[in-house]
Amino acid sequence: KKKKKNKKSAKNGGEGGEAAVAEGDPSYTEMPSRWSHSCVSICEEGGELRPVVFGGYGCHRPSSSGFSGQGRLNDTHICIDGKWQQICTSGERPSKRQHHSMVAFESKARGGASVKAVLFGGRSNPSKGLNDVWVLERGEEAYSWRRVETGGPAPEPRWRHSAVADGNTMVVFGGRTPTACLDDLHVLDLGTWTWSRAEADGSPPSRRHSHSASVCKPRRTMLVYGGYLDGGDSHNPRDRTLYTLDLAKRRWSVYPPAGDKARAFLPPPLYSHTALMIADRLMLLIGSCYYVEPHHHIPPRPNDTSSPSGLPWRKEREAMRNVVTVFDLEARAWTVPCWTSRADAENKAQQRNANSTSILNCGGRLFMQHTATVYGHSRTPQRFKVLLLGGGGNCYFFGPHFNRVSKLDIAIGHHCDANASEAAGPAKVEISYEET
């Protein structure tokens, strides 16, 4: 009975599985369900951005012997023209893992191959972190994984960290081990494959994991938001500060600035969310949380009572909300995109809540432990397509729930403000949401 139930769940693409895929099929329209995986878009012929997914925790593909259940994964998939294909099915590859990082990086490799992505860390079980480095290469006929032997002082094994590509380097921040949260900063030279410990002054983030990090390449700025702080689950998450690192000067700064009493709009505290840089100016933040008022102050640390709000950081009686907000680097301000759902275009309830949108308006999807990446061909510099892949709820949500794929069509303009120039105001972002 149990095996029969699993097969049905996989066929329907529901909480227990993905759309059925016969063993040996060259392509399939839906990714096997998962969370805590990695996904980056690599640039191929004609400038097309193709999403590549590795690992995580989720459903194994169905096979002729029946549905194989759930577990940690080490499979690799690529999306070409809307269809997924499994690649790197033979040869050496990273071990099964979740909560690792992967960054897109383009360079020449040995034998005429080209490096497309760099993978680091993760965990193979709840008590074993990893700190190995792998590169995804593309040869003349196929993709393959290769483990890299690195030099220098390697970071401590970790998971739930962040990593971004900065020119010819990869920058790793934070994460956790079995016993501690981390706040260290490491740089891997992707030419010599040498690690170094980086020091930065200013106002750095505290120890944390499950945060997000994105990079604005023209400004050489890394942006860190949210996560779980060192201090225990009962006080987390609570930090609504945006931390920016000048990668050239190695200096941290914060937004809002320290001592700023203005009750500017801030996103709610998030963890296991995503942050995606678009148009070299806008950081798109996507996640889930319990409902929090847009101007509700939350002390960034459990013992901080300097500005008590009089309310707990979350209200259990409120449903969880999906949060989609944008930080404009030029205007240095958070803004709320105009959100429309193709599945429920007439429901405008989400527009009445300035910092969140009901999960019911997102096909029941919970934007946690997912990935977000730009894909395909951008029609104009102001138009982007974003793929939200995987995520959902784990055992703490009364049984696993895996998201199916969501797609965002993003248009960037300017707010219509008669009293301000276009350059002075934050960009206007319109998002059309599509379920698959």
MARVEX-284534 format. One line per 10 residues: number of its first residue (from 1); for each residue x, y, z of C-alpha. Coordinates in steps of 0.2 Angstrom, whole numbers, always signed. Layout:
% residues N
NUM) X:Y:Z  ... $
% end
This chain:
% residues 436
1) +0:+0:+0  +14:+12:+4  +23:+9:-12  +7:+12:-22  +3:+28:-13  +21:+34:-16  +18:+31:-35  +2:+40:-35  +10:+55:-26  +25:+55:-39 $
11) +13:+54:-54  +3:+69:-48  +18:+80:-43  +11:+82:-26  +19:+84:-9  +28:+67:-10  +36:+68:-27  +37:+74:-45  +29:+71:-62  +33:+53:-66 $
21) +48:+51:-77  +52:+34:-85  +70:+28:-82  +81:+32:-97  +70:+47:-104  +82:+60:-111  +71:+75:-105  +57:+79:-94  +46:+94:-91  +47:+95:-72 $
31) +62:+94:-60  +62:+80:-47  +56:+89:-31  +69:+95:-18  +74:+108:-6  +91:+114:+1  +99:+111:-16  +109:+123:-27  +104:+131:-43  +114:+143:-55 $
41) +111:+149:-73  +126:+146:-84  +128:+156:-101  +128:+145:-116  +127:+148:-135  +118:+164:-140  +118:+171:-123  +105:+159:-116  +105:+157:-97  +102:+139:-93 $
51) +98:+134:-75  +109:+120:-68  +103:+111:-52  +113:+100:-40  +109:+90:-25  +98:+94:-10  +85:+84:-1  +70:+77:-10  +63:+64:-21  +73:+52:-32 $
61) +67:+49:-49  +55:+35:-52  +62:+20:-60  +56:+3:-67  +58:-4:-50  +46:+8:-42  +47:+25:-33  +63:+26:-23  +58:+38:-9  +66:+53:-2 $
71) +84:+57:+4  +99:+67:+0  +104:+69:-18  +119:+71:-29  +111:+72:-46  +114:+86:-58  +100:+93:-70  +100:+106:-84  +85:+115:-92  +86:+118:-111 $
81) +72:+125:-120  +60:+122:-106  +65:+104:-104  +76:+96:-90  +89:+84:-94  +100:+74:-81  +119:+76:-84  +135:+70:-76  +127:+53:-74  +144:+44:-74 $
91) +161:+48:-68  +167:+57:-52  +154:+68:-44  +151:+77:-27  +144:+66:-13  +126:+67:-8  +123:+83:+1  +112:+98:+5  +114:+116:+11  +129:+118:+0 $
101) +133:+133:-11  +136:+134:-30  +141:+150:-40  +142:+152:-59  +160:+155:-65  +167:+155:-83  +185:+150:-87  +195:+139:-97  +199:+122:-90  +211:+108:-95 $
111) +209:+98:-111  +199:+112:-120  +184:+111:-108  +177:+126:-99  +172:+128:-81  +154:+133:-78  +151:+133:-60  +160:+130:-43  +152:+120:-28  +158:+121:-10 $
121) +153:+113:+6  +136:+108:+13  +133:+93:+24  +131:+74:+21  +122:+71:+38  +116:+82:+53  +133:+81:+61  +145:+81:+46  +150:+97:+37  +160:+97:+21 $
131) +173:+109:+14  +177:+101:-3  +177:+111:-19  +171:+105:-36  +170:+112:-53  +157:+109:-66  +165:+108:-83  +158:+107:-101  +168:+97:-114  +165:+95:-132 $
141) +152:+82:-129  +146:+82:-111  +147:+90:-94  +157:+83:-80  +162:+86:-62  +180:+87:-56  +186:+89:-38  +199:+103:-35  +213:+101:-23  +215:+118:-15 $
151) +229:+127:-6  +230:+139:+8  +220:+138:+25  +203:+130:+20  +187:+136:+28  +180:+125:+42  +168:+112:+36  +151:+121:+35  +133:+122:+28  +120:+135:+27 $
161) +133:+147:+22  +133:+159:+7  +145:+161:-8  +146:+174:-22  +158:+176:-37  +168:+192:-37  +178:+192:-53  +191:+178:-52  +187:+174:-34  +173:+166:-23 $
171) +168:+174:-7  +161:+163:+7  +153:+170:+23  +146:+163:+38  +136:+146:+40  +136:+134:+53  +144:+118:+60  +137:+105:+72  +140:+116:+87  +141:+134:+81 $
181) +136:+148:+70  +150:+157:+60  +154:+175:+55  +170:+172:+46  +175:+178:+28  +185:+167:+16  +191:+170:-2  +195:+157:-15  +206:+162:-29  +198:+153:-44 $
191) +214:+155:-54  +226:+147:-42  +213:+138:-31  +220:+145:-15  +210:+150:+0  +214:+165:+11  +205:+171:+27  +198:+189:+23  +197:+203:+36  +185:+217:+34 $
201) +182:+233:+45  +166:+243:+48  +150:+235:+55  +150:+217:+50  +135:+205:+52  +135:+194:+68  +136:+175:+68  +123:+168:+57  +117:+154:+45  +103:+152:+32 $
211) +105:+170:+27  +106:+176:+9  +120:+185:-1  +120:+192:-18  +133:+203:-27  +132:+219:-38  +146:+216:-50  +149:+234:-57  +149:+240:-39  +159:+225:-32 $
221) +147:+225:-17  +140:+210:-8  +124:+211:+1  +119:+200:+16  +102:+199:+23  +93:+189:+37  +97:+172:+43  +97:+163:+60  +108:+172:+73  +118:+164:+86 $
231) +107:+163:+101  +94:+150:+100  +78:+146:+90  +66:+155:+102  +74:+172:+97  +76:+169:+78  +75:+176:+65  +75:+194:+70  +88:+204:+61  +81:+216:+48 $
241) +97:+225:+44  +105:+224:+27  +124:+222:+27  +134:+228:+12  +152:+223:+10  +163:+234:-2  +174:+219:-9  +187:+231:-15  +190:+240:+1  +184:+226:+13 $
251) +173:+237:+23  +155:+233:+30  +141:+245:+31  +123:+244:+36  +106:+250:+30  +97:+258:+39  +112:+267:+46  +115:+266:+64  +105:+278:+74  +93:+281:+60 $
261) +76:+284:+69  +66:+285:+53  +53:+272:+52  +58:+267:+34  +49:+252:+27  +59:+236:+31  +56:+218:+25  +52:+206:+39  +66:+195:+46  +69:+180:+35 $
271) +79:+164:+34  +81:+151:+21  +76:+164:+8  +84:+170:-8  +92:+186:-14  +94:+189:-33  +103:+204:-41  +94:+210:-57  +99:+224:-68  +115:+227:-58 $
281) +105:+238:-47  +90:+229:-38  +91:+215:-26  +75:+204:-26  +72:+196:-9  +60:+181:-9  +55:+171:+7  +42:+166:+19  +39:+172:+37  +25:+174:+50 $
291) +16:+191:+47  +25:+206:+53  +20:+224:+52  +30:+234:+39  +36:+247:+52  +36:+234:+67  +53:+236:+76  +62:+220:+80  +78:+221:+91  +92:+213:+81 $
301) +98:+203:+95  +89:+194:+109  +96:+205:+123  +93:+221:+114  +78:+230:+123  +83:+248:+118  +68:+250:+106  +55:+238:+113  +40:+235:+101  +28:+228:+114 $
311) +24:+214:+102  +32:+197:+99  +42:+195:+83  +28:+184:+76  +10:+182:+79  +5:+163:+79  -13:+167:+75  -8:+174:+58  -5:+163:+43  +13:+163:+36 $
321) +16:+175:+22  +27:+174:+6  +38:+190:+6  +44:+198:-11  +53:+215:-9  +66:+224:-18  +81:+234:-12  +87:+248:-24  +105:+251:-23  +105:+268:-32 $
331) +90:+275:-21  +96:+265:-6  +78:+261:-1  +67:+245:+0  +52:+245:-11  +37:+234:-14  +34:+227:-31  +17:+227:-39  +13:+208:-39  +0:+200:-50 $
341) -4:+181:-51  -9:+174:-68  -18:+160:-58  -29:+173:-48  -27:+190:-57  -43:+196:-49  -38:+194:-31  -30:+210:-25  -29:+206:-7  -10:+204:-8 $
351) -9:+222:-13  -17:+228:+3  -2:+220:+13  +13:+231:+9  +26:+218:+14  +19:+201:+10  +8:+191:-1  -3:+177:+5  +3:+159:+1  -14:+156:-5 $
361) -10:+168:-19  +5:+158:-24  -2:+141:-27  +1:+135:-9  +19:+137:-11  +30:+141:+4  +46:+151:-2  +59:+143:+9  +74:+133:+5  +71:+136:-13 $
371) +82:+144:-26  +80:+159:-38  +89:+162:-54  +87:+172:-70  +85:+161:-85  +82:+161:-104  +85:+177:-115  +81:+194:-108  +70:+203:-120  +76:+220:-115 $
381) +88:+226:-101  +72:+230:-91  +64:+213:-93  +69:+197:-84  +63:+180:-82  +66:+171:-65  +64:+153:-60  +59:+148:-42  +64:+130:-40  +60:+118:-26 $
391) +59:+123:-8  +44:+120:+4  +42:+114:+21  +51:+100:+30  +47:+89:+45  +43:+104:+56  +28:+108:+45  +20:+92:+49  +27:+82:+35  +37:+86:+20 $
401) +30:+98:+7  +39:+101:-10  +35:+115:-21  +33:+114:-39  +42:+126:-51  +36:+144:-51  +40:+158:-64  +42:+176:-62  +41:+189:-77  +49:+205:-70 $
411) +48:+222:-78  +58:+237:-72  +53:+255:-73  +52:+270:-62  +40:+277:-50  +29:+291:-56  +33:+304:-44  +30:+322:-50  +41:+329:-36  +57:+319:-40 $
421) +67:+314:-55  +68:+296:-61  +86:+295:-55  +81:+301:-37  +66:+288:-35  +67:+270:-32  +64:+259:-48  +46:+252:-50  +46:+233:-51  +31:+224:-58 $
431) +31:+205:-56  +19:+193:-65  +18:+176:-56  +15:+160:-65  +13:+142:-58  +18:+126:-67 $
% end
